[in-house]
């Protein structure tokens, strides 16, 4: 989708059209740009840029805090349209998707015709523009869609993938960030074509397994990291986490504990959505001077309950925080997932089962009335405005894999 967050905001406020718009927060706030209109991008504003930097580059821009619930709604509409074209749809994010169109020719016609039909239907039913890349791999299709922006279609014919990629800068490859780009530049690799002429052994010796993946990507292949699974295959996440950066650094213990409770709620909600139980959890703590520490706890029995995460994140905080220092950021992370809880503790007096039933009821209310419909009292003071770039529960097209059956 083209400038998705901005485009949705324009539907609700047409006066924004044609202007420099930045979605993500106020210009004097901590935080980053979630999206920028094409008019704002002309001044160097882009996603992930600090809001204060965006204001310096484009002080006349209109800064909008954003409405995540609207974006989820329109993402759902987009997803339903995509499902009409193929049963194999992978929502890579709230505004980006891959479709496997193999075998749909009799229904939708040749590839390019199907793309034009999708392009027109998306505009007619959502009033939003999209850009489409067509190729034999997700990697090339994604890069082609970027090259087609705004509001275009680009078809990279089979057999010409390497020629298409060769003149593009290496940062166009998904997964190549600033650090990797710098490392590649240091050895004279600036274009994807520079990668393509190097032997795999050379890249592997320099960059390990990622070097081998880069060798494949330079040829237009879905190799490594970002494209390990089939389109439409919904595997389990490797970790689930949420974190929050305070608007003002704090050492208010009550505020810190309430924030951890709210973060724990969000993480546990997604654990239950994915039918997962976490064996390990981590606390992330960042002080005002950006010194960051992480501390872990391993549960004797895996859990997906808010109360378990709250209890142990608080303990980790109190055991490791220097109360003389103010805190900038807190985060809660879970990993080492299992698909069942295993043997219940017979000594807990039914506590786990009571919490499970209560939280299932709370989740049902959230599904119906929104994520803010119900919350634990311990986390109320720590609630904060949902960030546009957050990865919450109930994202369209991101339903979890079905729970695995276990033998009796």
ABEGO torsion letter per residue (X at the ends): XBGAAAAAAAAABAAABGBBBBBGEBAABBEBBABBBAAAAAAGBBBGBBAAAAAAABAABBBBAEBAAAAAAAAAAAAAAAAAABABBBBABAABBBBBABGAAAAAEBAAAAAAAAAAAAAAAAGBBBBBBBBABAAAAAAAAAAAOBGBBBBBBBGAAAAAAAABBAAABBGBBAAAAAAAAAAGBABAAAAAABBAAAAAAAAEAAAAAAAAAAAGBBBEGAAABBBGBBBBBABBBBBBBBABBBABAAAAAAAAAAAAAAAAAAAAAAGBBBABBBBBBBBAAGBBBBBBBBBABBBABAAAAAAAAAAAAAAABBAABBBABBBBBBBGBBABAEBBBAAAGGAAAAAAAAAAAAAAAAAAAEAAABBBAAAAAABBBBBAABBBBGBBGABBBBBBBBBX
